[in-house]
């Protein structure tokens, strides 16, 4: 019969192993630095790559459709969506993070000299993803014509919610 201390130690080791397997990639101590890639380098099938490209296209379209009534009403009326990008752990497929970059400008003309100056802010808006989200889960959840307003995997939040927090 094993001793109680040996059983506790075994249970602790099993618990640690399970938490490492089930924990999100970004807090997994077993993942070495350098094990993340940009999503397009991770995707293996043509279908998955096409889904990623379509998602990025639809997000840009969705943002353009709502910009004038939301984020583009303030100081910067010409906010442009630049790129949506995700980092993916190359073995597990878990997302490290996703971010959407934006830029805008506000130009002014000096009356006396005719010189043009501009303010050119840029934003990097992190997506409010639940830890442990996989790229496959994200692509599945955001299929269709309105990914900006679709619930993110394991959450009631959307990418639009993330933009409200950022822009």
Secondary structure, 3 states (H helix, E strand, C coil): CCCHHHHHHHHHHHHHHHHHHHCCHHHCCCCCCCCEEEHHHHCCCHHHHHHHHHHHHHHHHHHHHHHCCCHHHCCCCCCEEEEEEEEEECCCCEEEEEEEEEECCEEEECCCCCCEEEECCEEEEECCCCCCCEHHHHHHHCCCCCHHHCCCCCCCCCHHHHHHHHC
